[in-house]
Amino acid sequence: MPAIIAIDVSLSMARQIVSPDSDSSDLCTYLQLAIHGTNSLLDYFSAHAKLEFVALTAFSSTCEVISPFTRDFESLRSKLTQLEECDKTCFDSVVQCVNRLVLSEWGSSTPCQVILLTDGNLGMSSITIEPPVFSFPCKLTSVIISKTKSCHPSLKKLVETPDTIPFTKMADLELSTWSMSSTISVLGFLEISQIGSPAAVSRHLVLPQESGGNGGAPPVDHEEEGGEGNTPSFCVLLHGAVKVENYAALCNLGSDWYGILYSCADSKKKSNLMLLALEPGKQSVPWLGNLQHLVSPDLWEHVEAFPLKPLEKKTFPLKPLEKKSYSLNAVNWIRQASLQSDIQKILRHARKLPDKTVQFYKELNKLKRAAISYGFLELFDGLAAIFERECTLLPGTAHPDCALQLTFAAGLLRKPYVRDPKYVISAMRTNFNNEDE
């Protein structure tokens, strides 16, 4: 996902960060700290996302594109040293600049992430634009460099205004789109063992909303009341309940879109309330059936629409009635190491010919079928070249049948009729494998 790093270069970013434990020689400005953080982020990109496109902008009352989208992270680092403080902060300018930059480069359908670095001090500035803020699917991350936990209300407005990215899925011959509602409704609770591990679209960390945590009462002064721990929060109550009881809450995210609220432990001492967004639809958890038909076990006998007897308690997820065969494992080449492992397995059998003749051709045909299924026909020529090279590397103590079978298999792999899925490669008949006849 392309990324845009927007750095605040207003006058407030020129302030020095003073701490009781620091000397005067160790003082740095907010802008210098933002540049240091950006360099660390670029180091992460260069190590883990080398093919990612990154753009750099600097904003105050106006916004300037310091560097368009590029993969040259060294040039981005060099341009960071040229940043200078300007005048007041205005978030309207950075939003408009980012929209122009993304639309000219990627269009309105490509998701991008915007990383905003600021001290949260807007002075007399405010946000006047109305939603939708961004003209493209945007993931906004706001990094506030400040000693206090509070930030300017206008910055909160900017963070709360962008809508969540809708989920789009191709269904048959039409494209279906689901949008997440701003309100999450808890429908009921299920045991964790009943939910299992269903397919999910995304996972989110759930945090309490500070403005609505006290039921519309005036804001609470945390310093006078003894800290944030004394502020009532439904998220804390729900998290503690599902964690202690080992339950999960089934919730409604939108029209025919459901999610799971559960407790997730990051470590032995810390856990968080997480939201698992299921795939849209009423059958998103197949072993639970239609999620709209779930009722409380206490109410099952009183529901006239379902005159069935209560079902026996079974362990979820339910196992299918048909018995699956595990004699042949599915071949998957998601990563290069998987393909390399399958080829090395064939070569290990080849070095032990003629004792492993059956196993050698069994694995070779398995690899051939997988290559045809994936459309990876170039593998035939590559595997033939590997067999020919293996013949030249055989030690003098190797059995003669080893070189014969490898040469025979390499020649067959280059034949066009071998690429027929129904064709089975059989062993070459030699005196070594016909000794019993």
N, C-alpha and C positions, 0 to 999 in steps of 0.2 A: 504494500500500500504506500503510495507516494506520501511524503511528509513535508510540511512547511513549518519551519521554525521562525517564530515572530518574537523579536526581542524589543523590549521597551527601552528607548533611549531618551526618555524625558529627563528634565532637570532633577527630579526626585531620585533617579537612579544614580546620580553623581554623589549622593550622600555617603559618608563613610560609616561602616558598620563598627560600632564601638561595643566592646564587651569588657566586663571587669577583669577578665584573665588575660587580655591581649595587651601587648606593648604598642607604642605608637608606631613602631617600625613594621608591625604586622597588620596594620589597618588596611582594608581594601574597601572599594565602593560596591554598591549593589550591582552596578553594571559589570564590574570585574568578576563578581561572583557568578553572574548570569553567563558571562563568556566562559568561565571555567566549567560550569555545568554543561554548556553546549558542547565544549570540547570532549567532555566525558561521554556525552550522548553520541557524538561522531565516532569516538573510539569504539563504542558498542556496535554502531552500524558497520564500521569497517571490519569488525571481527565476526559478526553474526549475520549481517544483511548487506553483503558487498554489492548486490545487484539492485539495492533500493535507491530510488531517486529522492533527493533531498533538496529543498530550496530554502533560502535564507532571506528574511525581510527584517527591517528595522523601522519602528514606528514611534511617532510622538504626535504632533498635531497633523502631520502627514505621514504617509507610509512609503518607504522606498525599497525596491527589490535589490538587495545586495548581491544575490546570486540566483539565477533561474535554476530549474531542476537539473541536477547533475549527479553523477556518481563519483566525481573527483572530490573526495573528502579533504584532501590536502589543500585544495584551492579554497574550500569553505573555511578551513582553519586560518588560512592567511588573511582572508577578508574579515574575519572576526576582530583582528587586531586594528582594523581601520575604523571601528565604530566610535562615534563621538556623541556626546550628549547634545540634545536639542532643546525644544521648548516643552510645552505641556503635553499630557497624555490625551489621546482621543482614540477610542476603540472603533469608532465608525470608519476611520481611515483604514485601519488594518483589515477590517472585514471586507470593505470594498476592494482593497488591493489584492487580498487573497482570492476573492471571487474572480477578478480579472485574470490573475495568474493561472488559476486552475482551469478556468473555462477555455483560455487560449491554448493551453498545453494538453489537457486531458478531456475536456468536454464536461457535460453536466451529469453523466452517468457513472463516472469512475469514482469510487470512494477514496477519500484522502483524509489524512489526519493532520490537525493543526495543533502545534505545541506552542503555547503562549507563555512567555517568561516575563514577569512584571513584579513590581513591588506592591501592587494593589493600591497605590496612592494616585487617585485621579484628580485631586484638588477640586476645582469647580466643574470638571467635565462630567458628562453624563452620556448615556446611550440613548439615541433617538430612533434608531432603526427598529422596525417591527419584524416579527418572524414571518416567513422563514429567513434566518440570518444568512445562511450560506446557500448558494445555488447548486450545490452538489452534495452527495452523501458524505457527511463530515463527522469525524470523531475528534472532538475538541478536548484537549488536555491543558488545564491551566495550572502553571507552576508559579506560586506566589512566594516571593522572597521577602519575608517579613518576620519581625520578632513576635508579633501578636497573631492570634488565630483568626481574628476578624479581618474582613476585607471590605472594600467599598461596595455599597449596594448596587452600583451600576455594573461592577464586575460579576456579582452574583446573578444579575439579570442576564448578562451575556451567557453565562454558563448554563443557566436554566432554560434559555430560549431555544437552543438548537434541539430539533426533534430527534428521536431515536431513528436509526437507519431501518427502514422497513425490510421485511423478509420477502424475497421473491423466489418463486419456485415454478419450474415448468411442469404443468400437469396436462398430460395427453397432448393436445394441440394448442393449448392456450397458456398464457403466462399469468399466474395468480400472485397477488401481492397482499401481505398482511401487515398492518401497522399496530404497534404496541400502544395501548391506552396509557394515559397519564395516571390512571388509578388502578392499583392492583387489589383485587377482591379475593379474600380468602374464602374458599368454598367448603373446606373440610380438612380432615387430617387422616393420614394413612401411615401404617407401619413402614419403616425403611425396607424391611424384607419383602413387603408386597410390591414396592415400586421397582426394586432392582436397579438396573442401569439402562434406562431407555435412551433412545437416540435423542440428541439435543441439538439446538441451533447455536446457542451461546450460553455463557455463564457470567453472572454479574454479582458484584459485591453490593449488599443492601446496607445503606447508611440512614440513620434517622434524619428527618427534615427538621432543621433547627427552628424554622418559623412556626411549624405546626405541632411541636412537641408538647406545648403546654395548653393545648385546647383553645387557642385564640387569646390567651391572657397576655398581658404586656411582657416584653422580653425580660428574662431573669438575669440578674447580675450574678454571674457564676462566682466572682470573687467574694461577694458578700454572702452568698448562699452556701459557700463551701465547695464549689467546683461543679463541673458538668455531671458528676456522678449522682447529684441530688436532683437532676432534672428528669421528670417522668418521661419515659420513652416506650412506645408500643413495640418498636423493633427489639429493644432489650428484653422486654417481656416475652415476645414471641420466640426469640432466639433461645432464651433460657428454658422455655417450655419444651420446644422440640428437641433440645439437646438432652435434657434430663430424661424425657420419656422415650427417646429414640424414635421419634415420629418425624414426619414431614408434612408440610401444609400444601394442599393442592389449591392453586389460585388461578384466577382468570386474568389473562393479559390483554384480551381483546376479543373480537368476534371469532369464535371457534379457534381460539388460541389459548393454551394452558401452560402453566409453569409449576415448578416445585420449589418451595422455600424450605431450606434445610440448614443444618449446622455443619460447617466444614472446619476442621482443625488444621491450622497451619503448622502448629507445633504442639508439644505436650501441654503447654500452658495457655495457648492462645487459640481461640476459635472465632469464626465470624458467621453471620447470617448470609447465605448465598441464595441467589435466584437462578434456577436452571430453566431456561426457556426451551420447552419441548417443540417438536415439529408441529406446525399448525394442523389442526384437524381434531375430530372427536375420537379418533382411534390412534392417538399418538403413543399410547402405552398399550400395545396389542393384548397383553395378558389380562388387562383390566377391562377390556371391552370398551363400549361407548362411555366416555367419561360423563356424559349428561345423564346416564342412567344409574350412577352411583348414589346410594342412599345409606343412611346410618343403619347398622345391624339392628338397633332397637326399634326402628320404624319399618323394617321390612315386612313384618306380619300385618301392619296396619295400612299398607299401601294397596289400594284396590286395583290399581292399574297392573300390579304384578301379583296375581293370585298364586304364585308358585311357593313351594315350601322353601324355607331357608336352606341355602346351600351349605354343604359341609365345609368346615374350615380346612383349607388346603394351603400348602406352602407355595408362595409366589416366588418367581414366575413359574407358571405351569409348563411342564415339559410336553412337547408335541407327541401325539399318539404314534406317528410313524417312527420307525427305528432307523436312524441314520447309519450309514456305513462309514467307518473311519479307516478302511483299508487303503484308500488313496487320498493323500493329503493334497489340498489345493495348492497350486503353484502361484506365488505372488512375487513380483519383482518391483516392489515399490522403491526399493533402494538398490544401489549397485552391489552391495555386499550380498544380497539374496541371490542374485544371478551368479555371482562369483562362487558362492558356496555350492550351488547346484552343479556348476561345471567342474569344480574341484572334486565333488563326489564321484562324477563319471571318471575322472582321471585316476582316482584311487582304485576304482575297480579295474581300469585298464592296465595298471601296473601289476595286477595279480592275475592276469589272464594266463592260461585258460581256465583257472579255477573259478573265476568270477565272470565268466562269459554271459551267463543268464542275467546277472545283476547289471552288467555293463549295458547291454542292449535294452533292458527294461528302463533304466534311467535315461538312456539316450532317446527312446521313444517318448518318454514322459516330457522331456525337455523339448522335443520336436513339436508335440501337440500344443504345449503352452506357447511356443514361439508363433505357431500358426494362428492360435486364438488371439494373441495380442497384435498380430500383424507385424511381428518383429522378424521379417524374413532375412534381414542382413545377418542374423545370428547363425544361419546355416554356413555361409562362407567363413565367418569368423571362427566357428567351431571346427570346420575342416582345416583351417590354417593352424589351429591349436593342436589338432591331432597329428598333423604332419611335423610340426615342431617337436612334439613329444616323442616322435619316432627317432629324431636325431639326437635326443637327449637320453635315450634309454641306455642303461649300463650294459657292459658285456655279459653280465650274468643273467640278463633278462631272457625270458622264454621267447622262442622264435614266433609263437602264435601272437604275442603281444604286438609286434610290429605289423604282422599280417592283418590283424583285425583293425588296428588303427588306420592303416593305409586303405583298407577296404571301406571302412566307415567314412573316411574323409572323401573318398571318391563318390560314394553314394550321396553325401550331403550336397554335392554340387550338381546332382541330376535334377531336372525340373519336376519329374514325376514324384520325387520324394516329398515335395511340398503339398501333396494331396493329403488331407487329414486322415483318410482311410488307409493310407499306405503304412505298413509296419516294417521297420528295418529289422531284418533277421541276420543272424550270425553267418559269417562266411564258413562254408564247410571245408575243413582242413583235416589232415591226418591226426592232428592233436585233439580235436573235439569229436573225432569219429573212432577213437580207439576201442570203444565198447561195441561197435557195430561189426 
